[in-house]
């Protein structure tokens, strides 16, 4: 008989997770059944959820699509699932898709919730789709132009993808910075110039902080040129970020803006929606060297034992779960 339930990863309390069996609801003609192949752990956001650091004021805004449970705990969270459509409309049957869904081996969702993968995108790499979508939104918020000097702080997955996209704008001079020198190898594998924070050049036109570090934000303000744009792409959860607004901040007429993927930038809303943006993010993942952003892989069957170590390791970029 066909399997009628799924297994999902739940965060039960701060620092503890477990696999739960979940009955799969009966389907209808507008829904599909997905068998998961891979999912990706988004270390920055998931660590805040796993440790119970989502501010109460953000409980609703932080809800992921298809999340179950309530913040702080117990909660089923995640948003980077790649799978095969086992049941559904003919145009999707047998297709490999991406879905913003928590870590679960089989699930049923509306057909409109999934995004078919381009033919040239391996499903193993497609777990980066949500990160690429975020990076694309940051690029739009940053307004990077040909020839700009760009500095990106934080060589995590989103920071590396932002720098990678920025470097593909013709004539840009891009540097990525991190306090972890081990990130040099990954940056170079993506064709990026790496610099420690004190070696970031002065007079940059656009600076992006993707490090969730107040110190990096202060360095960005210091290295910014006249009327430069600083984009804060980090999310700090319950932590406060100190912003040094003295010194030359006003004299240089600096601009600090936030970037958050839940909302399209104003300049794109008239023509873009989230489906078009995700389709472009999937298209942008065709480059083979982006595989360097996958820092490890764990079988779903052992994820509860391994999860805390994955989240807690500074070496983790995108960690892939294999089903």
C-alpha positions in Angstrom: 0.0 0.0 0.0 1.2 3.6 -0.7 2.7 5.5 2.2 0.0 7.8 3.7 2.1 10.0 6.0 5.3 12.0 6.1 8.1 12.7 8.5 9.0 16.3 9.3 11.7 18.0 11.4 10.3 20.0 14.3 12.0 22.3 16.7 10.6 21.1 20.0 12.3 23.6 22.4 15.4 25.7 22.4 18.3 23.6 21.1 16.3 20.4 20.6 14.6 19.0 17.4 12.8 15.8 16.6 11.2 14.0 13.6 7.5 13.7 13.8 5.2 11.6 11.6 2.4 13.6 10.0 -0.6 12.2 8.2 -0.8 13.5 4.6 -4.2 15.1 3.9 -6.3 13.9 1.0 -5.6 15.8 -2.2 -7.7 17.6 -4.6 -7.2 18.5 -8.3 -5.5 21.8 -7.5 -2.9 20.2 -5.1 0.2 18.1 -5.6 2.1 15.4 -3.6 5.8 16.0 -3.5 8.5 13.4 -2.6 11.5 15.5 -1.3 14.9 14.8 -2.7 16.9 17.5 -0.9 16.4 20.5 1.4 18.8 23.2 2.5 19.4 24.5 6.0 19.5 28.3 6.0 21.9 28.6 8.9 21.4 32.3 9.8 17.6 32.3 10.1 17.2 28.8 11.2 19.7 29.3 14.1 17.5 32.1 15.4 14.5 29.9 15.3 16.3 26.8 16.7 17.6 28.8 19.7 14.3 30.6 20.3 15.5 34.1 19.4 12.6 35.2 17.2 11.3 38.4 18.8 7.6 38.1 19.8 6.9 41.2 17.7 8.0 39.3 14.6 6.1 36.0 15.2 3.6 36.7 12.4 6.0 38.3 9.9 8.6 35.5 10.4 6.1 32.7 9.5 7.5 30.7 6.7 5.2 29.3 3.9 3.7 26.0 5.1 5.1 26.4 8.6 3.3 24.5 11.3 3.2 25.2 15.0 3.8 28.6 16.6 6.8 30.5 17.7 8.7 30.1 19.8 8.1 26.3 20.1 7.2 23.7 18.9 7.5 24.8 15.3 8.1 23.2 11.9 10.3 25.6 10.0 12.4 25.8 6.8 12.1 27.1 3.3 14.3 25.3 0.8 12.8 22.0 -0.4 13.5 20.3 -3.7 11.4 17.3 -4.7 9.7 15.3 -7.4 5.9 15.7 -8.0 4.4 12.2 -7.5 0.7 13.2 -7.9 -0.8 16.3 -9.4 -1.9 18.0 -12.7 -0.4 16.5 -15.8 1.8 19.6 -16.5 3.6 19.0 -13.2 3.5 15.2 -12.8 7.1 13.8 -12.7 8.6 17.3 -12.6 11.4 18.3 -10.2 10.4 21.4 -8.3 11.5 23.9 -5.7 9.1 24.8 -2.8 9.4 27.1 0.2 8.6 24.3 2.6 10.0 23.0 5.9 12.2 19.9 6.1 9.8 17.0 5.4 10.2 13.9 3.3 6.7 14.0 1.6 4.2 16.8 1.6 1.1 18.0 -0.1 0.7 21.7 -1.2 -1.2 23.7 -3.8 0.2 23.4 -7.3 0.7 27.2 -7.3 3.2 26.9 -4.4 5.9 25.1 -6.4 8.4 26.2 -9.0 9.6 23.8 -11.7 13.4 23.7 -12.0 15.0 24.8 -15.3 16.4 21.8 -17.3 20.0 22.9 -16.7 19.7 23.2 -12.9 20.7 20.1 -10.9 18.3 19.4 -8.0 21.2 19.2 -5.6 22.1 22.8 -6.2 18.5 24.1 -6.3 18.4 24.1 -2.4 20.1 27.5 -2.9 17.0 29.0 -4.5 15.7 30.9 -1.5 19.2 32.3 -0.8 19.6 33.4 -4.4 16.1 35.0 -4.3 17.2 37.0 -1.2 20.5 38.0 -2.9 18.7 39.2 -6.0 16.4 41.4 -3.8 19.4 42.8 -2.1 21.0 43.7 -5.4 17.8 45.5 -6.4 17.7 47.4 -3.1 21.3 48.3 -3.5 20.9 49.8 -6.9 24.3 48.7 -8.1 25.3 50.3 -11.4 28.1 49.5 -13.9 31.4 50.7 -12.7 30.5 50.9 -9.0 32.9 50.1 -6.2 31.0 47.5 -4.1 31.9 46.0 -0.7 30.0 43.1 0.8 30.5 42.3 4.5 29.8 38.7 5.6 30.8 35.8 3.4 27.9 33.6 4.3 25.7 32.2 1.6 23.7 35.4 1.0 26.7 37.6 1.2 28.6 35.5 -1.3 25.7 35.4 -3.6 25.3 39.2 -3.4 28.9 39.7 -4.2 28.7 37.1 -7.0 25.7 38.9 -8.6 27.3 42.3 -8.1 30.5 41.1 -9.8 28.5 40.2 -12.9 27.4 43.8 -13.4 29.8 45.2 -16.0 32.7 47.2 -14.8 32.0 46.8 -11.1 34.9 46.4 -8.6 33.7 44.0 -5.9 35.3 42.9 -2.7 33.8 40.6 -0.1 35.0 40.7 3.6 34.7 38.4 6.5 36.5 37.8 9.8 36.8 34.1 9.0 39.8 33.8 6.7 38.7 30.3 5.7 36.0 31.9 3.6 38.8 33.1 1.2 38.8 29.8 -0.6 35.0 29.9 -1.3 35.2 33.5 -2.4 38.0 32.8 -4.9 36.1 29.7 -6.2 33.3 32.2 -7.1 35.8 34.5 -8.8 35.6 37.1 -6.0 38.2 39.2 -4.3 38.4 38.6 -0.6 39.7 41.1 2.0 39.8 41.2 5.8 37.8 44.1 7.3 40.7 46.4 7.7 41.7 46.0 4.1 38.4 47.0 2.5 39.0 50.0 0.3 37.8 53.5 1.0 35.3 55.5 -1.0 33.0 52.6 -2.0 29.8 53.5 -3.8 27.6 50.7 -2.4 28.2 48.6 0.7 26.2 45.7 1.8 26.2 44.3 5.3 25.2 40.6 5.3 27.1 39.6 8.5 24.7 40.4 11.3 27.6 42.3 12.9 27.5 45.8 14.3 31.3 46.0 13.8 30.9 45.2 10.1 28.2 47.9 9.8 30.6 50.4 11.4 33.3 49.5 9.0 30.9 49.9 6.1 30.1 53.4 7.3 33.8 54.2 7.6 34.6 52.9 4.1 31.7 54.6 2.3 32.3 57.4 -0.1 30.4 60.7 -0.4 26.6 60.0 -0.7 27.2 56.2 -0.8 24.5 53.7 -0.1 24.8 51.2 2.7 22.4 48.3 2.6 21.7 46.4 5.8 20.7 42.9 4.7 21.2 41.1 8.1 18.5 40.1 10.5 19.5 40.4 14.1 16.5 38.8 15.8 16.4 39.9 19.4 19.8 41.5 19.3 20.5 45.3 19.0 22.9 46.7 16.4 24.9 49.8 17.3 25.2 52.3 14.4 27.9 55.0 14.8 26.1 58.1 13.4 28.8 60.5 14.5 32.0 61.3 12.7 31.5 61.9 9.0 28.2 60.2 8.7 26.2 63.4 8.1 29.0 65.3 6.3 29.2 62.4 3.8 25.4 62.4 3.4 25.3 58.6 3.7 22.2 56.6 3.1 21.3 53.4 5.1 18.5 51.2 3.8 17.2 47.8 4.8 16.6 44.9 2.5 14.1 42.1 3.3 13.0 39.5 0.8 9.4 39.3 1.9 8.7 42.6 0.0 9.7 43.4 -3.6 11.6 46.8 -3.9 9.3 49.7 -4.9 11.0 50.0 -8.3 10.1 46.5 -9.2 6.6 46.0 -7.9 4.8 47.3 -10.9 6.3 44.6 -13.2 7.5 41.8 -10.9 5.9 39.4 -8.6 7.4 36.7 -6.4 6.9 34.0 -9.0 8.8 35.9 -11.6 11.5 36.7 -9.0 11.9 33.0 -8.0 12.0 31.9 -11.7 14.9 34.3 -12.2 16.6 33.1 -9.0 16.4 29.5 -10.3 17.8 30.6 -13.6 20.7 32.4 -12.0 21.8 29.1 -10.2 22.9 27.5 -13.5 26.6 28.3 -12.8 28.4 25.1 -11.7 30.8 26.9 -9.4 27.9 27.8 -7.1 28.2 24.2 -5.8 31.0 25.6 -3.6 28.3 27.1 -1.4 27.2 23.7 -0.3 29.4 23.0 2.7 28.1 19.6 3.6 25.4 17.0 3.4 23.5 14.9 6.0 20.9 12.1 5.5 17.4 13.1 6.7 17.4 10.0 9.0 20.2 11.4 11.1 19.4 15.1 11.0 18.1 15.3 14.6 21.5 14.2 15.9 23.4 16.4 13.6 21.3 19.6 13.4 22.8 21.4 16.4 26.3 20.9 15.2 25.5 22.0 11.7 23.8 25.2 13.0 26.6 25.9 15.5 29.5 25.5 13.2 31.0 28.7 11.7 32.2 26.5 8.7 28.6 25.9 7.6 27.4 27.7 4.5 24.4 25.9 3.0 24.1 22.4 4.5 22.1 20.0 2.3 19.8 17.3 3.7 19.5 14.2 1.4 16.2 12.3 1.6 
